[in-house]
């Protein structure tokens, strides 16, 4: 099977989408398949990972896929992976862009059930949910030392994107708590990644973006993982923290409950964070053993992807027969405009 992904892998920190691209490329090769980033005439399947032409890692757009289907190889199967939404960053263009690109899809894959209910797809073709999974060869609990109950409990989070909705209302709440010497004896917090210019943090340790083994090593230096991201569509940061053995303290927003329950303690925002933190202290010894069975690893994710792609390719005749490429000429034409 020859699979074209429209995003090339990047060696370095570049967010959760890049983690998926790296993992699926490796998995395809290991299973004897071929992964490419070009729309070769003989590709069996296409995976649209990112519809945005402005992303420097994107190698072809949904418009190019539609031209490929129309004039080069109508037997190619198209899968659209959706891992974004406007709700995540308060934007007004992403859902529309995803919905437009979804016109080309024979099958849609969401990284969380929460995304299914959003206006990010056209609901014209079958869909699946395949959750993100981290690379357990790198992100694992080897060397992780749980909090003993003595001394400060050390929390960590990491984000590539420097946006307020990544949880900075809660991170500022921690910063305010740490103004109190009594809290500094009980709690520490480290932020790994890019910060918004408005961060204004005084008491929180900040580490520049890290990737791979360096990131995993930094995560394992701490006792617990905090994510306060709002409207998180799936993400990888909490997955990587959990795979490193860190019990989760998570915001009940977006897809986070899907990934974090029952491996941590949930909260809704700054207003109930203090109470959740108190529960987290109490629950910590009971949570540590649960993390040994955290299920979201890249092996599981990629095996489900390969199973799906092989099934769709085997069913290509029936899929192509019911595809109506020209059903909406305006949508087809709009996809030719690179955005």
C-alpha positions as CSV (number, residue, x, y, z in Angstrom):
1,X,0.0,0.0,0.0
2,X,1.3,3.4,-0.9
3,X,0.0,6.3,1.3
4,X,0.5,10.0,0.6
5,X,0.4,12.3,3.7
6,X,0.1,16.0,2.9
7,X,2.4,17.0,5.8
8,X,6.1,16.1,5.9
9,X,7.7,15.1,9.3
10,X,9.7,17.7,11.1
11,X,12.7,16.8,13.3
12,X,12.0,19.0,16.4
13,X,9.3,20.5,18.5
14,X,6.3,21.3,16.2
15,X,3.1,20.3,18.1
16,X,1.0,17.2,18.3
17,X,0.2,17.0,14.6
18,X,3.9,16.5,13.8
19,X,4.1,13.7,16.3
20,X,1.4,11.8,14.4
21,X,3.1,12.3,11.1
22,X,6.4,10.9,12.4
23,X,4.7,7.9,14.0
24,X,2.5,7.0,11.1
25,X,5.5,7.2,8.7
26,X,7.4,4.8,10.8
27,X,4.5,2.5,11.2
28,X,3.8,2.3,7.5
29,X,7.4,1.5,6.8
30,X,7.7,-1.1,9.5
31,X,4.6,-2.9,8.1
32,X,6.1,-2.9,4.6
33,X,4.1,-0.1,3.1
34,X,5.3,3.1,1.5
35,X,4.7,6.6,2.8
36,X,5.2,9.6,0.5
37,X,4.4,13.3,0.7
38,X,3.6,13.7,-3.0
39,X,0.5,12.9,-5.0
40,X,2.0,10.2,-7.2
41,X,-0.3,8.7,-9.7
42,X,-0.2,5.3,-8.1
43,X,-1.0,6.2,-4.5
44,X,-3.6,4.0,-2.9
45,X,-4.6,6.4,-0.2
46,X,-4.2,10.0,0.8
47,X,-4.3,11.3,4.3
48,X,-5.0,15.1,4.7
49,X,-3.4,16.0,8.0
50,X,-3.5,19.7,7.7
51,X,-5.6,21.7,5.1
52,X,-3.6,24.9,5.4
53,X,-1.4,25.8,2.4
54,X,0.4,28.4,4.6
55,X,1.8,25.6,6.9
56,X,5.4,25.2,5.7
57,X,5.2,21.5,6.3
58,X,2.2,21.0,4.1
59,X,3.1,19.5,0.7
60,X,-0.3,19.5,-1.1
61,X,-3.8,20.8,-0.4
62,X,-7.3,19.4,-0.6
63,X,-7.6,21.2,-3.9
64,X,-4.7,19.2,-5.3
65,X,-6.3,16.0,-4.0
66,X,-9.5,16.8,-5.9
67,X,-7.6,17.4,-9.1
68,X,-5.8,14.1,-8.6
69,X,-9.1,12.3,-8.2
70,X,-10.6,14.0,-11.2
71,X,-7.8,13.6,-13.7
72,X,-5.1,11.3,-12.5
73,X,-6.4,8.4,-10.3
74,X,-10.0,8.3,-9.2
75,X,-9.3,5.1,-7.4
76,X,-7.3,6.8,-4.7
77,X,-9.0,6.7,-1.2
78,X,-9.0,10.0,0.7
79,X,-9.0,10.2,4.5
80,X,-9.2,13.5,6.4
81,X,-7.7,13.6,9.9
82,X,-9.3,16.4,12.0
83,X,-7.4,17.6,15.0
84,X,-8.2,21.3,15.1
85,X,-11.1,23.7,15.6
86,X,-11.8,27.4,16.1
87,X,-12.8,26.8,19.6
88,X,-9.2,25.9,20.5
89,X,-7.8,29.4,19.9
90,X,-10.9,31.6,19.6
91,X,-10.4,32.0,15.8
92,X,-13.0,32.3,13.1
93,X,-11.5,30.6,10.1
94,X,-10.3,27.1,11.1
95,X,-13.7,25.3,11.2
96,X,-14.6,26.7,7.8
97,X,-11.2,25.7,6.3
98,X,-11.6,22.1,7.7
99,X,-15.2,21.8,6.5
100,X,-14.1,22.9,3.0
101,X,-11.2,20.4,2.8
102,X,-13.5,17.7,4.1
103,X,-15.3,17.9,0.8
104,X,-12.5,15.7,-0.6
105,X,-12.8,13.0,2.1
106,X,-14.1,9.5,1.7
107,X,-13.7,9.0,5.4
108,X,-13.1,11.4,8.3
109,X,-11.0,10.5,11.4
110,X,-11.3,12.6,14.6
111,X,-8.7,12.5,17.3
112,X,-11.5,12.8,19.9
113,X,-15.3,12.2,20.0
114,X,-15.7,15.8,21.2
115,X,-14.7,17.1,17.7
116,X,-17.6,15.2,16.1
117,X,-20.2,17.6,17.3
118,X,-18.4,20.7,16.0
119,X,-18.9,22.3,12.6
120,X,-15.5,21.0,11.3
121,X,-16.8,18.5,8.7
122,X,-19.6,18.0,6.2
123,X,-21.1,14.8,7.6
124,X,-21.3,13.4,4.1
125,X,-19.1,10.3,4.5
126,X,-18.3,7.7,7.2
127,X,-16.2,8.7,10.2
128,X,-14.1,7.2,13.0
129,X,-12.4,8.3,16.2
130,X,-8.7,7.3,16.6
131,X,-7.2,8.9,19.7
132,X,-3.7,10.3,19.7
133,X,-0.9,8.2,21.2
134,X,2.6,9.0,22.3
135,X,5.8,7.2,21.5
136,X,6.2,4.9,24.5
137,X,9.8,4.2,23.5
138,X,10.6,7.8,24.5
139,X,7.7,8.8,26.8
140,X,7.7,6.3,29.5
141,X,8.1,6.1,33.3
142,X,11.7,4.8,33.3
143,X,13.4,6.9,35.9
144,X,10.2,8.6,37.1
145,X,10.1,9.0,40.9
146,X,6.7,9.7,42.3
147,X,6.1,12.3,45.0
148,X,6.8,10.8,48.4
149,X,4.4,13.1,50.2
150,X,7.2,15.1,51.7
151,X,8.4,18.4,50.3
152,X,6.9,20.3,47.5
153,X,4.9,18.5,44.9
154,X,6.3,19.5,41.5
155,X,3.8,20.0,38.6
156,X,4.7,20.5,34.9
157,X,3.0,21.3,31.6
158,X,4.3,21.8,28.1
159,X,2.8,23.5,25.0
160,X,4.2,24.4,21.6
161,X,1.5,27.0,20.9
162,X,1.8,30.2,22.9
163,X,-1.9,31.1,23.3
164,X,-3.9,32.3,26.2
165,X,-6.4,29.5,25.9
166,X,-3.7,27.0,26.6
167,X,-4.6,27.5,30.2
168,X,-2.9,30.7,31.3
169,X,-5.9,31.8,33.5
170,X,-5.1,28.8,35.6
171,X,-1.3,29.1,35.4
172,X,-1.6,32.7,36.7
173,X,-3.7,31.4,39.5
174,X,-0.9,29.1,40.5
175,X,1.5,32.0,40.1
176,X,-0.6,34.0,42.6
177,X,-0.7,31.0,45.0
178,X,3.1,30.8,45.0
179,X,3.3,34.4,46.2
180,X,2.5,32.8,49.6
181,X,5.6,31.3,51.2
182,X,3.4,28.5,52.7
183,X,2.4,27.4,49.2
184,X,6.0,27.5,48.0
185,X,6.7,24.9,50.6
186,X,4.0,22.7,49.1
187,X,4.0,23.2,45.4
188,X,6.3,24.0,42.4
189,X,5.3,24.5,38.8
190,X,7.3,24.4,35.6
191,X,6.1,25.5,32.1
192,X,7.9,24.0,29.1
193,X,7.4,25.7,25.8
194,X,6.4,29.0,24.2
195,X,4.8,31.8,26.3
196,X,2.4,34.5,25.2
197,X,3.8,38.0,25.6
198,X,1.1,38.7,28.2
199,X,2.1,35.7,30.4
200,X,3.5,37.8,33.3
201,X,4.6,34.9,35.4
202,X,6.7,35.6,38.5
203,X,6.9,32.3,40.5
204,X,6.8,29.7,37.7
205,X,9.9,28.1,36.2
206,X,9.9,28.4,32.4
207,X,11.9,26.1,30.1
208,X,12.2,26.7,26.3
209,X,10.4,24.2,24.0
210,X,11.9,20.7,24.1
211,X,11.3,17.6,22.0
212,X,11.8,13.9,22.1
213,X,14.1,12.4,24.8
214,X,15.0,15.8,26.2
215,X,11.3,16.6,26.7
216,X,10.6,13.2,28.3
217,X,13.5,13.6,30.7
218,X,12.2,17.0,31.7
219,X,8.7,15.7,32.3
220,X,10.0,12.8,34.5
221,X,11.8,15.3,36.7
222,X,8.4,16.3,38.1
223,X,5.7,14.5,40.1
224,X,2.5,15.4,38.3
225,X,1.2,16.8,35.0
226,X,-1.2,19.8,34.7
227,X,-3.2,20.8,31.7
228,X,-5.5,23.7,31.9
229,X,-6.0,24.0,28.1
230,X,-9.5,25.2,27.0
231,X,-11.4,23.5,24.2
232,X,-8.5,21.2,23.6
233,X,-9.3,19.0,20.5
234,X,-7.1,16.2,21.6
235,X,-3.5,17.2,21.8
236,X,-0.4,15.3,22.8
237,X,0.9,17.1,25.8
238,X,-1.2,15.4,28.4
239,X,-0.6,12.0,26.7
240,X,3.1,12.4,26.9
241,X,2.9,13.4,30.6
242,X,0.7,10.5,31.4
243,X,3.0,8.0,29.5
244,X,5.9,9.3,31.7
245,X,3.9,8.2,34.7
246,X,2.7,11.5,36.0
247,X,-0.8,11.6,37.4
248,X,-3.0,14.2,35.6
249,X,-4.6,17.4,36.9
250,X,-6.8,18.4,34.0
251,X,-9.4,20.9,33.0
252,X,-12.8,19.4,32.1
253,X,-12.8,21.0,28.7
254,X,-12.8,19.8,25.1
255,X,-11.4,16.4,24.7
256,X,-9.3,16.3,27.9
257,X,-11.9,14.2,29.9
258,X,-11.6,11.6,27.1
259,X,-7.9,11.3,27.5
260,X,-7.5,12.0,31.2
261,X,-10.3,10.2,33.1
262,X,-9.7,8.2,35.3
263,X,-6.0,9.0,35.4
264,X,-6.2,12.2,37.3
265,X,-8.4,14.9,39.0
266,X,-10.5,17.3,37.0
267,X,-11.5,21.0,37.4
268,X,-13.4,23.6,35.5
269,X,-11.2,26.7,35.8
270,X,-9.5,29.1,38.2
271,X,-12.7,29.2,40.3
272,X,-12.4,25.6,41.4
273,X,-8.7,24.9,40.8
274,X,-7.7,25.3,44.5
275,X,-10.3,22.7,45.5
276,X,-9.2,20.3,42.7
277,X,-5.5,20.8,43.8
278,X,-6.5,19.7,47.3
279,X,-8.2,16.6,46.0
280,X,-5.1,15.9,43.8
281,X,-2.8,16.0,46.8
282,X,-5.1,13.4,48.5
283,X,-5.6,11.2,45.5
284,X,-2.0,11.2,44.3
285,X,-0.9,7.9,45.9
286,X,-3.9,6.1,44.4
287,X,-3.4,7.6,40.9
288,X,0.2,6.7,40.5
289,X,-0.5,2.9,39.9
290,X,-3.2,3.7,37.4
291,X,-0.8,5.4,35.1
292,X,1.0,2.1,34.4
293,X,-2.0,1.2,32.3
294,X,-2.4,4.5,30.4
295,X,-3.6,3.2,27.0
296,X,-2.9,6.1,24.5
297,X,0.4,5.1,22.9
298,X,1.6,5.4,19.3
299,X,1.6,1.6,18.7
300,X,-2.2,1.5,19.4
301,X,-2.9,4.6,17.4
302,X,-0.9,3.5,14.3
303,X,-2.3,0.0,14.4
304,X,-5.8,1.4,14.2
305,X,-4.8,3.7,11.4
306,X,-3.2,0.9,9.4
307,X,-6.3,-1.3,9.9
308,X,-8.5,1.5,8.7
309,X,-6.4,2.4,5.6
310,X,-6.2,-1.3,4.6
311,X,-9.9,-1.7,5.0
312,X,-10.7,1.3,3.0
313,X,-8.3,0.4,0.2
314,X,-9.9,-3.1,0.1
315,X,-13.3,-1.5,-0.3
316,X,-12.2,1.1,-2.8
317,X,-14.5,0.0,-5.6
318,X,-17.6,0.5,-3.5
319,X,-16.3,3.8,-2.1
320,X,-15.5,5.2,-5.6
321,X,-18.8,4.1,-6.9
322,X,-20.7,6.2,-4.4
323,X,-18.4,9.1,-4.5
324,X,-19.8,12.2,-6.3
325,X,-16.9,14.4,-6.9
326,X,-18.9,17.1,-8.7
327,X,-21.8,17.2,-6.2
328,X,-21.0,20.7,-5.2
329,X,-19.1,22.6,-7.9
330,X,-18.7,25.7,-5.7
331,X,-17.0,23.7,-3.0
332,X,-14.8,22.0,-5.5
333,X,-13.8,25.3,-7.0
334,X,-13.3,27.0,-3.6
335,X,-10.8,24.2,-2.6
336,X,-8.6,25.4,-5.5
337,X,-7.9,28.6,-3.7
338,X,-4.8,28.1,-1.5
339,X,-5.4,29.4,2.0
